[in-house]
Amino acid sequence: MSADFVSGALKRLPLVFIAAVLAACQPASETPQPEPDHTWVHEVSDLPADPAIRYGQLDNGMRYAIRENDTPPNVASVRLVFNAGSLAEADDQRGLAHFIEHMAFNGSTEVPEGEMVPLLERHGLQFGPDTNAFTGYETVGYQLDIPEVDEETVDTALFLMRQTASELLMESEAIDRERGVILSEERYRNTPIRRWNNALWRFRLPETSVPDRDAIGTVEVIETAPRERLVDYYENYYTPERAMLVVVGDIDPDVIEAKIADEFGGWEQPEDPRGDPDVGTVSEERPLSVGYFHDPEIYTIFTVDAVRPHEPELDTVQSRFENNLANLGDAILSRRFATLTSSGTSPLIQASANHASDFEVADRATVLAIMRPDQWQEGVAVVEQELRRAIEHGFTEAELAEQIANLRTSLRDAADQAGTRTSAGLADQTWSRWRQDRVLTTPASMLERFEASLDDVTVEAVNAAFREQWTGVEPLLFLASPLQMENPETAIREAWTQSRQTPVEAPEEAGVQDFAYGDFGPAGEVVFREAVEDLGLVRFRFDNGVAVTFKPTDFEDGSIRVRVDFGRGELEPREMDAVDILAGSVFTAAGLGEHSEDELGRVLAGRNVGYGFGVGDDSFSFSAATTPSDLRIQFDLITAYLTDPGWRQEGLEQFRAVIPEIRRNLYSSPSGVLQAEVTRMIRSGDPRYGLPDPEQVAAIDMEAIRGFLSPALEEAPVEVTVVGDIGEDALVEALAATLGALPDRAESWPDYAEARTIRFPDPVEEPVVLRHNGTENQAMANVYWPTFDDSDPQRTRALSLLRAVFDLKLTERLREEEGFTYSAFNNTNTSDVYPDYGYLYVGADVRVENVDATYDAIAELAADLADGEISEDEVLRARRPLLEQIEDAFENNGAWMSWLAQSWAHPGRLDRIRALSEDYESISRDDLVALAEEYLQPENSWRVTILPRDGE
C-alpha cells in the first residue's frame, strides 16, 4: 500500500468511488443449478462452448480445463478451485475454510513449513501478485501465475497444487502460529462496510446460514479451534469431485493433460463424502420489512430489495436473452439516478439498480443508494419515486437506445480484443463460469446472439422484464446511517409510505443530441519525425508544437491507450491551498461548454472513450483507453476539454457532496488515517498533499479552480503519448484535426523551481501519534527513512531491490514468526520532481499492545540489513520476481505508457527503459548492504503510530 494514495486519488476522484467500494463488498453470484445432471453445463445447453478450451474429468471425479494462450508469452496461470466455502462450515468451524487456505502455505507431506513461498520466489513468483488464495461463501481457490513455462516450473506448480489438494499437514504448532496472522486479517478487514454487509445479509436472508458465514469467521473459533476441526473440513470438502484445475497459458495442451493425469490421478475420492450444506430458505410471503444499521463511520446507505425463492434455470440462449432484458432495465434506472446525482444538489450521492441470484436460495432485485446523512428521508423518497416511476410508466425509446448502444459497443470491443486476453483473466473466467454453472462462450458468439435478438429487444419487453423483478413480493428496506436515530424502523417506514402518496409522471421522451465538437480549425502538419528503432517508437511534432510519442503494439487487439500531458500540475501557482486537489475531481465533472457531463453520457453512447483527468506532481494529464474506430472522437473530446471546459458549478457540488463520506471512511481505520494525514506530514505539512479539511473545501469556488487550470489549458506545451493497436497514418490523421489543429502552444513553460521544495520531516525520538475512529484493537506502526531523489536510475533501482529484500524479512518476522500482522506494507518513493526527496517506508497493521514490539522488530531487521545480514538466496528471491515482472512489462501497454509518458519533457526516460533489466541484474549484495548501511539508521527515521480514538 502506498502512503501516497490520497494525493493521487483525490485529484482524479471518480464519483463512482463509493458505489464501487460497496459493490466489491457484495458476494459474486455463484448459483450452480442442479438440473439436468451434467459434468459441464455446455453438455446440456444450446449455448456453444468456446472450442479453444479442452475440458476433461479424471476417473476420480476431478474436473480440469486447459487452454493454450500466448498473452503474455511464455507464462501460464494455474488455478485449483473447490465448490465449497464458508457456507459448508459447522458452527464451531466458522472461519476454518479460510484458515485452511492459510495452512496451504504452512507445510505438506513433501514441502516443509516455511519452504513453499521461498520455493516459488526462486522460480520468479512473488507472494501476493503471483501466489495467492481466496475463500468465499461457496468457493475456495488457489492461484499461481508462473512466469516461465519450462518443464521444471510447470511441474513445480502442478506439484504444489497437488500437495494443496490432499497433503496438507496442518500440524498443531503451525496452526497456533498462524492464528495471530488470521486474527490480524480479521482485524484489518473489520471495517464499517464489512459490518454493514453482514447486517444487510442478516436482514435480507434471515432464515439462512449466510449471515453467520462471513468467510473470515469469528475471533473465538480462530483463537480456539482444534486441529481436528480443520482436518474435518479439509477431508470432507477438499475432494476430487469438488475440485476443478485450470491451466491457461503458453503451453501444449496434450503435455499438460498428461501431466494432470499423472499428478492428480492418484488422488482418491472418499467413499462417503459430505454433501452440500443446507443453506436455508426464503419466503415469498414476507411482508414489507424495515431494517436499520448504525455505525458512526458508515456511509448513509439505503437498499431496497425484492427477494423471492430462487428458481433454478438452465443456462440457455433464451435465459440469457431474458437476463439481458432485465440488465437493460437496471441500466436505464441506474442512468436516471446518475442524471439526478450529477447536479450535485440531490440528496443522493450515488445510486444503482441490479439483480442477482444468491446462494441458490434467493432471486433478488436491488436498488442501492448512497445518501447525504442529513437528507436521508428525502433520499428514500427519491429512490421510492424513481423505482415506482420505472415500474408504473416504464422506459423510453431514447433511454433504451442509449443502453443498447453501450452494450453493443462493449460486446463488439470484447470480440475485437478476444485474441489478446490475458491467461490470468481467462483462467479466472473459466473456473468462475463453472461455479456459476454457465457456459463459457466466445465473445464473438455473444455479439452474434445479441445482434440476432435486437428485433425482440423492445421497450415493452424491457418494461415487462423489469416489472417481473419488482412485483409479486413486498419490498425490504434497509438503512445504514452514521446518525443515532430514535425508532429508526418506524421513521424509515414512514418516509417510504409517505413518498408513495406522491404521484409520479411518465418520463419525457428525450430528443437525440449530437456531439458539438469536431471542428477545431485547419489540420496541423507534422514538421518533425524520428524513429527510435531499438524501442519500437515513433516521435513526431506538429507545427503548433504538440509533441507525440507513439508505440505501436499488438499486445491488446483493438485497444489504444492515450495520455495527454500539459502544464506543471502541482507546481503551478494557485490562489489558495487545496485548489489542486479539488481541481482533479471537479474539472471533467463540470462538463464542456456545450454539454454537461450528464449530457456527454448520452451523446457519446456507444463510443469507447474516456476523459480521466489528473493533477500530477509536474503535469496535468488526460488519460483514456479507446479503440481504433473511436480514436478520432477520443481526441475530439480531449481537445474540447482543453479549449472549451464547462466550469459548471455542478462539478464542484458533486465533490462537496462526496468528500464528507470519503473523510468518514478514511478516518474509520488506521490505513485511512495514513492516507489522509501522513501523506502530508511526510512532506513536512505541504498542503498540496493529503486530505483537504472541510473549511478548505468550502472556501474554494469554481473561479479559483478556473484560475488554477486556465493558463496551462490555454497555452502550455502539449505532449501526447499513444500506445496500442493503431497505425501511424491513422494516428496522425486523428491528431492533425484535433490537438494538432490548436493555435500554437508556448515553446516553453515555467519550471517553478520555487515550488520544488518538499522536505522530509525531522527525525523523532518517540513516534508521532495520530488517532482513528475505528475499533479499539486496531493500530498501525509506521517507519520512514529519508533516502534520495530519482536522479540516479541505477541507485533508485537498487533501493527498490533493497525494499524487496526487506519485504521478505518483514514477512518472515512480523507475519510468520511473531504473528503480529496479516501483511506488512513497504514501499519506496524517489522523486523526479522534488530534488533530494525520497524515502523508504515500512508499516504494519497490528494490535495496540503489539505496537512497541513491532517497532522493535522493524528496528532489528533494519539493523540486520545495515550490518550485512543479506544472503545471496534472499537477493535471488527478491530479484527473480522483479526481473520476471519486467519481462512481462515489455509486453504490456500499461507499462509502456508509464515509461513513455512525458518523455519529451524528460528525454532521459528512454535510456531508463533500455537499462531497466540490466540495472537490476547488475545490483550486487554488497550494493544493497551499502545502501542499508547508509540510509537505514534509526537516528534518521520518522515514525508515526496510529491508535484508536477510544483509547485516548
DAMORA-V724161 format. One record per backbone hydrogen bond with DSSP energy under -0.5 kcal/mol. CO is the residue of the C=O (numbers start at 1). NH is the residue of the N-H. E is the energy in kcal/mol with one decimal. If there is no record, write none. Layout:
BEGIN
co=CO nh=NH e=E
co=CO nh=NH e=E
END
This chain:
BEGIN
co=2 nh=5 e=-1.2
co=4 nh=8 e=-1.3
co=5 nh=8 e=-0.5
co=5 nh=9 e=-3.4
co=6 nh=10 e=-2.5
co=8 nh=12 e=-0.8
co=9 nh=12 e=-0.8
co=10 nh=13 e=-0.8
co=14 nh=17 e=-1.6
co=16 nh=20 e=-2.5
co=17 nh=21 e=-2.0
co=18 nh=22 e=-2.5
co=19 nh=23 e=-2.5
co=20 nh=24 e=-1.8
co=21 nh=25 e=-0.8
co=22 nh=25 e=-0.9
co=22 nh=26 e=-0.6
co=23 nh=26 e=-1.0
co=28 nh=30 e=-0.6
co=40 nh=43 e=-1.8
co=41 nh=44 e=-1.7
co=41 nh=45 e=-0.6
co=50 nh=53 e=-1.6
co=52 nh=68 e=-0.5
co=53 nh=55 e=-0.7
co=54 nh=66 e=-2.1
co=56 nh=64 e=-2.4
co=58 nh=61 e=-2.0
co=62 nh=58 e=-2.7
co=63 nh=245 e=-2.2
co=64 nh=56 e=-2.3
co=65 nh=247 e=-2.3
co=66 nh=54 e=-3.1
co=67 nh=249 e=-2.0
co=70 nh=72 e=-0.5
co=71 nh=423 e=-1.8
co=72 nh=75 e=-0.8
co=75 nh=250 e=-2.6
co=76 nh=146 e=-2.0
co=77 nh=248 e=-2.4
co=78 nh=144 e=-2.6
co=79 nh=246 e=-2.9
co=80 nh=142 e=-2.3
co=81 nh=244 e=-2.2
co=82 nh=84 e=-1.2
co=82 nh=140 e=-1.5
co=85 nh=88 e=-1.4
co=86 nh=89 e=-1.6
co=90 nh=93 e=-2.2
co=91 nh=94 e=-0.8
co=93 nh=96 e=-3.0
co=94 nh=218 e=-1.3
co=95 nh=99 e=-1.9
co=96 nh=100 e=-2.7
co=97 nh=101 e=-1.3
co=98 nh=102 e=-1.5
co=99 nh=103 e=-1.9
co=100 nh=104 e=-1.2
co=101 nh=104 e=-0.5
co=102 nh=105 e=-1.8
co=103 nh=106 e=-2.0
co=105 nh=114 e=-0.6
co=107 nh=169 e=-1.7
co=107 nh=170 e=-0.7
co=111 nh=108 e=-2.6
co=112 nh=115 e=-2.0
co=115 nh=119 e=-2.2
co=116 nh=120 e=-2.1
co=117 nh=121 e=-2.6
co=118 nh=122 e=-2.1
co=119 nh=123 e=-0.8
co=120 nh=123 e=-0.6
co=120 nh=125 e=-2.5
co=121 nh=124 e=-1.7
co=126 nh=130 e=-2.2
co=126 nh=131 e=-1.2
co=127 nh=129 e=-0.6
co=130 nh=145 e=-2.1
co=131 nh=128 e=-2.2
co=132 nh=143 e=-2.7
co=134 nh=141 e=-2.5
co=136 nh=86 e=-2.3
co=137 nh=85 e=-0.6
co=137 nh=87 e=-2.5
co=139 nh=136 e=-3.4
co=140 nh=82 e=-3.0
co=141 nh=134 e=-2.3
co=142 nh=80 e=-2.2
co=143 nh=132 e=-2.2
co=144 nh=78 e=-3.3
co=144 nh=146 e=-0.7
co=146 nh=76 e=-1.9
co=150 nh=154 e=-2.4
co=151 nh=155 e=-2.8
co=152 nh=156 e=-2.2
co=153 nh=157 e=-2.2
co=154 nh=158 e=-2.4
co=155 nh=159 e=-2.5
co=156 nh=160 e=-2.5
co=157 nh=161 e=-2.0
co=158 nh=162 e=-2.3
co=159 nh=163 e=-2.3
co=160 nh=164 e=-2.2
co=161 nh=165 e=-1.8
co=162 nh=166 e=-1.2
co=163 nh=167 e=-2.2
co=167 nh=109 e=-1.7
co=171 nh=175 e=-2.5
co=172 nh=176 e=-2.4
co=173 nh=177 e=-2.0
co=174 nh=178 e=-1.6
co=175 nh=179 e=-1.1
co=176 nh=180 e=-0.6
co=178 nh=182 e=-2.1
co=179 nh=183 e=-2.7
co=180 nh=184 e=-2.0
co=181 nh=185 e=-2.0
co=182 nh=186 e=-2.8
co=183 nh=187 e=-2.5
co=184 nh=188 e=-2.6
co=185 nh=189 e=-2.4
co=186 nh=190 e=-0.6
co=187 nh=190 e=-0.7
co=189 nh=191 e=-2.4
co=191 nh=195 e=-2.3
co=192 nh=196 e=-2.6
co=193 nh=197 e=-2.6
co=194 nh=198 e=-2.2
co=195 nh=199 e=-2.1
co=196 nh=200 e=-2.8
co=197 nh=201 e=-2.1
co=198 nh=202 e=-1.8
co=199 nh=203 e=-1.8
co=200 nh=204 e=-2.9
co=201 nh=205 e=-2.8
co=203 nh=206 e=-0.5
co=205 nh=208 e=-1.3
co=207 nh=281 e=-1.5
co=209 nh=212 e=-1.2
co=210 nh=213 e=-2.0
co=214 nh=217 e=-1.8
co=218 nh=222 e=-2.4
co=219 nh=223 e=-2.5
co=220 nh=224 e=-1.8
co=221 nh=225 e=-2.7
co=226 nh=229 e=-1.2
co=226 nh=230 e=-1.0
co=227 nh=230 e=-0.5
co=227 nh=231 e=-2.5
co=228 nh=232 e=-2.1
co=229 nh=233 e=-1.6
co=230 nh=234 e=-2.7
co=231 nh=235 e=-2.9
co=232 nh=236 e=-1.4
co=233 nh=237 e=-2.2
co=234 nh=238 e=-1.9
co=237 nh=239 e=-1.4
co=239 nh=242 e=-1.1
co=240 nh=243 e=-1.5
co=242 nh=83 e=-2.0
co=243 nh=63 e=-2.1
co=244 nh=81 e=-2.7
co=245 nh=65 e=-2.2
co=246 nh=79 e=-2.5
co=247 nh=67 e=-2.2
co=248 nh=77 e=-3.3
co=249 nh=69 e=-2.8
co=249 nh=251 e=-2.2
co=251 nh=253 e=-0.7
co=252 nh=256 e=-2.4
co=253 nh=257 e=-2.7
co=254 nh=258 e=-1.8
co=255 nh=259 e=-2.1
co=256 nh=260 e=-2.7
co=257 nh=261 e=-2.1
co=258 nh=262 e=-2.2
co=259 nh=263 e=-2.9
co=260 nh=264 e=-2.9
co=261 nh=265 e=-1.4
co=264 nh=267 e=-1.4
co=270 nh=273 e=-0.6
co=277 nh=279 e=-0.9
co=279 nh=209 e=-2.4
co=283 nh=286 e=-0.7
co=286 nh=474 e=-0.7
co=289 nh=477 e=-3.1
co=291 nh=479 e=-2.1
co=293 nh=481 e=-2.5
co=295 nh=298 e=-1.8
co=299 nh=301 e=-0.9
co=300 nh=371 e=-2.8
co=301 nh=480 e=-2.9
co=302 nh=369 e=-2.7
co=303 nh=478 e=-2.2
co=304 nh=367 e=-2.1
co=305 nh=307 e=-0.6
co=305 nh=476 e=-2.3
co=306 nh=365 e=-1.9
co=308 nh=363 e=-2.8
co=310 nh=312 e=-0.6
co=314 nh=316 e=-0.8
co=316 nh=320 e=-2.0
co=317 nh=321 e=-1.9
co=318 nh=322 e=-2.4
co=319 nh=323 e=-2.0
co=320 nh=324 e=-2.4
co=321 nh=325 e=-1.8
co=322 nh=326 e=-1.7
co=323 nh=327 e=-2.5
co=324 nh=328 e=-2.4
co=325 nh=329 e=-1.9
co=326 nh=330 e=-2.4
co=327 nh=331 e=-2.6
co=328 nh=332 e=-2.2
co=329 nh=333 e=-2.3
co=330 nh=334 e=-2.6
co=331 nh=335 e=-2.0
co=332 nh=336 e=-2.1
co=333 nh=337 e=-2.1
co=334 nh=338 e=-2.1
co=335 nh=339 e=-1.9
co=336 nh=340 e=-1.9
co=337 nh=341 e=-2.6
co=338 nh=342 e=-1.6
co=340 nh=343 e=-0.9
co=341 nh=344 e=-1.5
co=347 nh=372 e=-2.4
co=350 nh=370 e=-3.2
co=352 nh=368 e=-2.5
co=354 nh=366 e=-3.1
co=356 nh=364 e=-3.2
co=357 nh=359 e=-0.6
co=358 nh=361 e=-2.4
co=358 nh=362 e=-1.7
co=361 nh=310 e=-1.6
co=362 nh=358 e=-3.1
co=363 nh=308 e=-2.2
co=364 nh=356 e=-2.7
co=365 nh=306 e=-2.5
co=366 nh=354 e=-2.4
co=367 nh=304 e=-2.3
co=368 nh=352 e=-2.0
co=369 nh=302 e=-2.9
co=370 nh=349 e=-3.7
co=370 nh=350 e=-1.4
co=371 nh=300 e=-0.6
co=372 nh=375 e=-1.8
co=373 nh=376 e=-0.9
co=375 nh=379 e=-2.3
co=376 nh=380 e=-2.7
co=377 nh=381 e=-2.0
co=378 nh=382 e=-2.2
co=379 nh=383 e=-2.4
co=380 nh=384 e=-2.7
co=381 nh=385 e=-2.7
co=382 nh=386 e=-2.5
co=383 nh=387 e=-2.5
co=384 nh=388 e=-2.4
co=385 nh=389 e=-2.6
co=386 nh=390 e=-2.0
co=387 nh=391 e=-2.0
co=388 nh=392 e=-3.1
co=389 nh=393 e=-2.6
co=389 nh=394 e=-0.7
co=390 nh=394 e=-1.1
co=396 nh=400 e=-2.2
co=397 nh=401 e=-2.6
co=398 nh=402 e=-2.0
co=399 nh=403 e=-1.8
co=400 nh=404 e=-2.6
co=401 nh=405 e=-2.3
co=402 nh=406 e=-2.0
co=403 nh=407 e=-2.6
co=404 nh=408 e=-3.0
co=405 nh=409 e=-2.1
co=406 nh=410 e=-2.2
co=407 nh=411 e=-2.5
co=408 nh=412 e=-2.9
co=409 nh=413 e=-2.9
co=410 nh=414 e=-2.0
co=411 nh=415 e=-2.1
co=412 nh=416 e=-2.5
co=413 nh=417 e=-2.2
co=415 nh=418 e=-0.8
co=417 nh=420 e=-1.4
co=418 nh=421 e=-1.3
co=422 nh=426 e=-2.3
co=423 nh=427 e=-2.6
co=424 nh=428 e=-2.2
co=425 nh=429 e=-2.3
co=426 nh=430 e=-2.2
co=427 nh=431 e=-2.0
co=428 nh=432 e=-2.1
co=429 nh=433 e=-2.0
co=430 nh=434 e=-1.4
co=431 nh=435 e=-2.3
co=432 nh=436 e=-1.8
co=433 nh=437 e=-0.6
co=433 nh=438 e=-2.7
co=434 nh=437 e=-1.1
co=439 nh=441 e=-1.1
co=440 nh=50 e=-2.6
co=442 nh=446 e=-1.9
co=443 nh=447 e=-2.2
co=444 nh=448 e=-2.2
co=445 nh=449 e=-2.4
co=446 nh=450 e=-2.2
co=447 nh=451 e=-2.6
co=448 nh=452 e=-2.1
co=449 nh=453 e=-1.3
co=450 nh=453 e=-0.7
co=450 nh=454 e=-0.6
co=451 nh=454 e=-0.9
co=453 nh=456 e=-1.9
co=453 nh=457 e=-0.5
co=454 nh=457 e=-1.1
co=456 nh=458 e=-1.5
co=458 nh=462 e=-2.4
co=459 nh=463 e=-2.8
co=460 nh=464 e=-2.2
co=461 nh=465 e=-2.2
co=462 nh=466 e=-2.5
co=463 nh=467 e=-2.7
co=464 nh=468 e=-2.1
co=465 nh=469 e=-1.2
co=466 nh=469 e=-0.5
co=466 nh=470 e=-1.1
co=467 nh=471 e=-1.7
co=475 nh=289 e=-1.4
co=475 nh=477 e=-0.5
co=476 nh=305 e=-2.1
co=477 nh=291 e=-2.6
co=478 nh=303 e=-2.6
co=479 nh=293 e=-2.5
co=480 nh=301 e=-1.4
co=481 nh=295 e=-1.6
co=483 nh=485 e=-0.6
co=487 nh=491 e=-2.1
co=488 nh=492 e=-2.8
co=489 nh=493 e=-2.4
co=490 nh=494 e=-2.4
co=491 nh=495 e=-2.3
co=492 nh=496 e=-2.1
co=493 nh=497 e=-2.9
co=494 nh=498 e=-2.8
co=495 nh=499 e=-1.5
co=496 nh=500 e=-1.5
co=498 nh=501 e=-1.4
co=499 nh=502 e=-2.0
co=501 nh=503 e=-0.6
co=508 nh=510 e=-0.6
co=518 nh=520 e=-0.6
co=525 nh=543 e=-2.0
co=528 nh=541 e=-2.1
co=530 nh=539 e=-3.0
co=531 nh=533 e=-0.9
co=532 nh=535 e=-0.9
co=532 nh=536 e=-0.8
co=532 nh=537 e=-2.1
co=533 nh=536 e=-0.9
co=537 nh=532 e=-2.3
co=538 nh=550 e=-3.1
co=539 nh=530 e=-2.8
co=540 nh=548 e=-3.1
co=541 nh=527 e=-2.8
co=541 nh=528 e=-1.3
co=542 nh=545 e=-2.1
co=544 nh=745 e=-2.8
co=546 nh=542 e=-2.7
co=547 nh=720 e=-3.3
co=548 nh=540 e=-2.0
co=549 nh=722 e=-2.6
co=550 nh=538 e=-2.3
co=550 nh=552 e=-0.6
co=551 nh=724 e=-2.1
co=556 nh=559 e=-1.7
co=559 nh=725 e=-2.4
co=560 nh=626 e=-2.9
co=561 nh=723 e=-2.3
co=562 nh=624 e=-2.3
co=563 nh=721 e=-3.0
co=564 nh=622 e=-2.2
co=565 nh=719 e=-2.8
co=566 nh=620 e=-3.0
co=568 nh=571 e=-2.1
co=569 nh=572 e=-2.0
co=576 nh=579 e=-1.2
co=578 nh=582 e=-2.1
co=579 nh=583 e=-2.3
co=580 nh=584 e=-1.5
co=581 nh=585 e=-0.6
co=582 nh=585 e=-1.0
co=582 nh=586 e=-2.6
co=583 nh=587 e=-2.1
co=586 nh=590 e=-1.3
co=587 nh=590 e=-0.7
co=588 nh=591 e=-1.8
co=590 nh=648 e=-1.1
co=591 nh=646 e=-3.0
co=595 nh=592 e=-3.4
co=596 nh=600 e=-2.1
co=597 nh=601 e=-1.2
co=598 nh=602 e=-0.8
co=599 nh=602 e=-0.8
co=599 nh=603 e=-2.7
co=600 nh=604 e=-2.1
co=602 nh=605 e=-1.4
co=604 nh=607 e=-2.1
co=607 nh=609 e=-1.3
co=608 nh=627 e=-0.5
co=612 nh=623 e=-2.2
co=614 nh=616 e=-0.7
co=614 nh=621 e=-2.1
co=616 nh=570 e=-2.7
co=619 nh=616 e=-2.8
co=620 nh=566 e=-2.1
co=621 nh=614 e=-2.5
co=622 nh=564 e=-2.4
co=623 nh=612 e=-1.7
co=624 nh=562 e=-2.9
co=626 nh=560 e=-2.5
co=627 nh=630 e=-0.9
co=627 nh=631 e=-0.6
co=628 nh=631 e=-0.9
co=630 nh=634 e=-1.9
co=631 nh=635 e=-2.0
co=632 nh=636 e=-2.3
co=633 nh=637 e=-2.3
co=634 nh=638 e=-2.1
co=635 nh=639 e=-2.5
co=636 nh=640 e=-2.3
co=637 nh=641 e=-2.0
co=638 nh=642 e=-1.9
co=639 nh=643 e=-2.1
co=640 nh=644 e=-3.2
co=644 nh=593 e=-2.5
co=648 nh=651 e=-1.2
co=648 nh=652 e=-0.7
co=649 nh=652 e=-0.5
co=649 nh=653 e=-2.3
co=650 nh=654 e=-2.2
co=651 nh=655 e=-1.4
co=652 nh=656 e=-2.5
co=653 nh=657 e=-1.8
co=654 nh=658 e=-1.7
co=655 nh=659 e=-2.5
co=656 nh=660 e=-0.6
co=658 nh=661 e=-0.7
co=658 nh=662 e=-1.8
co=659 nh=663 e=-2.6
co=660 nh=664 e=-2.2
co=661 nh=665 e=-2.1
co=662 nh=666 e=-2.7
co=663 nh=667 e=-2.2
co=665 nh=668 e=-1.3
co=666 nh=669 e=-1.1
co=667 nh=773 e=-3.7
co=669 nh=673 e=-1.8
co=670 nh=674 e=-2.2
co=671 nh=675 e=-1.7
co=672 nh=676 e=-2.6
co=673 nh=677 e=-3.0
co=673 nh=678 e=-1.1
co=674 nh=679 e=-1.1
co=676 nh=691 e=-2.3
co=677 nh=680 e=-0.9
co=677 nh=681 e=-2.1
co=678 nh=682 e=-2.9
co=680 nh=683 e=-1.4
co=680 nh=685 e=-1.9
co=680 nh=686 e=-0.8
co=681 nh=684 e=-1.9
co=683 nh=686 e=-1.0
co=686 nh=689 e=-1.6
co=693 nh=697 e=-2.0
co=694 nh=698 e=-2.4
co=695 nh=699 e=-1.7
co=696 nh=700 e=-1.3
co=701 nh=705 e=-1.6
co=702 nh=706 e=-2.7
co=703 nh=707 e=-2.6
co=704 nh=708 e=-1.7
co=705 nh=709 e=-2.1
co=706 nh=710 e=-2.8
co=707 nh=711 e=-0.5
co=709 nh=713 e=-2.3
co=710 nh=714 e=-2.6
co=711 nh=715 e=-1.9
co=711 nh=716 e=-0.6
co=712 nh=716 e=-1.0
co=715 nh=746 e=-3.0
co=717 nh=567 e=-0.7
co=718 nh=547 e=-2.3
co=719 nh=565 e=-3.1
co=720 nh=549 e=-2.6
co=721 nh=563 e=-2.2
co=722 nh=551 e=-2.7
co=723 nh=561 e=-3.3
co=724 nh=553 e=-2.0
co=724 nh=726 e=-1.5
co=727 nh=731 e=-1.9
co=728 nh=732 e=-2.9
co=729 nh=733 e=-2.2
co=730 nh=734 e=-2.0
co=731 nh=735 e=-2.6
co=732 nh=736 e=-2.9
co=733 nh=737 e=-1.2
co=735 nh=738 e=-1.3
co=735 nh=740 e=-3.2
co=736 nh=524 e=-2.7
co=737 nh=520 e=-0.6
co=738 nh=741 e=-1.2
co=739 nh=742 e=-1.1
co=752 nh=755 e=-1.9
co=753 nh=756 e=-1.4
co=755 nh=757 e=-1.3
co=768 nh=945 e=-3.5
co=770 nh=947 e=-2.7
co=772 nh=949 e=-2.8
co=775 nh=778 e=-1.5
co=779 nh=846 e=-1.9
co=780 nh=946 e=-2.4
co=781 nh=844 e=-2.1
co=782 nh=944 e=-1.8
co=783 nh=842 e=-2.4
co=784 nh=942 e=-2.8
co=785 nh=840 e=-2.2
co=791 nh=793 e=-0.6
co=792 nh=796 e=-2.3
co=793 nh=797 e=-2.3
co=794 nh=798 e=-2.1
co=795 nh=799 e=-2.3
co=796 nh=800 e=-1.8
co=797 nh=801 e=-2.1
co=798 nh=802 e=-2.5
co=799 nh=803 e=-2.5
co=800 nh=804 e=-1.7
co=801 nh=805 e=-2.1
co=802 nh=806 e=-2.8
co=803 nh=807 e=-2.4
co=804 nh=808 e=-1.6
co=805 nh=809 e=-2.0
co=806 nh=810 e=-2.8
co=807 nh=811 e=-2.4
co=808 nh=812 e=-2.2
co=809 nh=813 e=-2.5
co=810 nh=814 e=-2.3
co=810 nh=815 e=-0.9
co=811 nh=815 e=-1.0
co=811 nh=816 e=-2.4
co=812 nh=817 e=-1.8
co=813 nh=818 e=-2.6
co=814 nh=820 e=-2.2
co=814 nh=821 e=-1.2
co=823 nh=845 e=-0.6
co=825 nh=843 e=-2.9
co=827 nh=841 e=-3.2
co=829 nh=831 e=-0.5
co=829 nh=839 e=-2.3
co=831 nh=790 e=-2.8
co=833 nh=835 e=-0.7
co=834 nh=837 e=-1.8
co=836 nh=838 e=-0.5
co=837 nh=831 e=-2.1
co=838 nh=787 e=-2.3
co=839 nh=829 e=-2.5
co=840 nh=785 e=-2.5
co=841 nh=827 e=-1.4
co=842 nh=783 e=-3.2
co=843 nh=825 e=-3.4
co=844 nh=781 e=-2.2
co=844 nh=846 e=-0.7
co=846 nh=779 e=-1.8
co=847 nh=850 e=-1.6
co=848 nh=851 e=-1.5
co=850 nh=854 e=-2.2
co=851 nh=855 e=-2.3
co=852 nh=856 e=-2.2
co=853 nh=857 e=-2.3
co=854 nh=858 e=-2.6
co=855 nh=859 e=-2.5
co=856 nh=860 e=-2.4
co=857 nh=861 e=-2.4
co=858 nh=862 e=-2.6
co=859 nh=863 e=-2.4
co=860 nh=864 e=-2.5
co=861 nh=865 e=-2.3
co=862 nh=866 e=-2.4
co=863 nh=867 e=-1.8
co=864 nh=869 e=-2.9
co=865 nh=868 e=-1.5
co=868 nh=870 e=-2.4
co=871 nh=875 e=-2.0
co=872 nh=876 e=-2.4
co=873 nh=877 e=-2.7
co=874 nh=878 e=-1.8
co=875 nh=879 e=-3.1
co=876 nh=880 e=-2.7
co=877 nh=881 e=-0.5
co=878 nh=882 e=-0.9
co=879 nh=883 e=-2.6
co=880 nh=884 e=-2.2
co=881 nh=885 e=-2.4
co=882 nh=886 e=-2.1
co=883 nh=887 e=-2.3
co=884 nh=888 e=-2.3
co=885 nh=889 e=-2.2
co=886 nh=890 e=-1.5
co=888 nh=891 e=-1.8
co=889 nh=892 e=-1.9
co=892 nh=896 e=-1.9
co=893 nh=897 e=-2.4
co=894 nh=898 e=-2.0
co=895 nh=899 e=-2.1
co=896 nh=900 e=-2.5
co=897 nh=901 e=-2.2
co=900 nh=903 e=-1.9
co=902 nh=906 e=-2.1
co=904 nh=907 e=-0.5
co=906 nh=909 e=-2.2
co=907 nh=910 e=-1.4
co=907 nh=911 e=-0.5
co=908 nh=912 e=-1.6
co=909 nh=913 e=-1.7
co=910 nh=914 e=-1.8
co=911 nh=915 e=-1.8
co=912 nh=916 e=-0.5
co=913 nh=916 e=-1.2
co=915 nh=919 e=-3.0
co=916 nh=920 e=-1.6
co=917 nh=921 e=-2.4
co=918 nh=922 e=-1.9
co=919 nh=923 e=-0.8
co=920 nh=923 e=-0.5
co=924 nh=928 e=-1.6
co=925 nh=929 e=-2.3
co=926 nh=930 e=-2.4
co=927 nh=931 e=-2.1
co=928 nh=932 e=-2.6
co=929 nh=933 e=-2.7
co=930 nh=934 e=-1.9
co=931 nh=935 e=-2.5
co=932 nh=936 e=-2.2
co=935 nh=937 e=-1.2
co=937 nh=940 e=-1.7
co=938 nh=941 e=-1.0
co=940 nh=786 e=-0.5
co=941 nh=764 e=-1.3
co=942 nh=784 e=-2.5
co=943 nh=768 e=-2.4
co=944 nh=782 e=-1.1
co=945 nh=770 e=-2.8
co=945 nh=947 e=-0.6
co=946 nh=780 e=-1.6
co=947 nh=772 e=-2.4
co=948 nh=951 e=-1.3
co=949 nh=952 e=-1.9
END
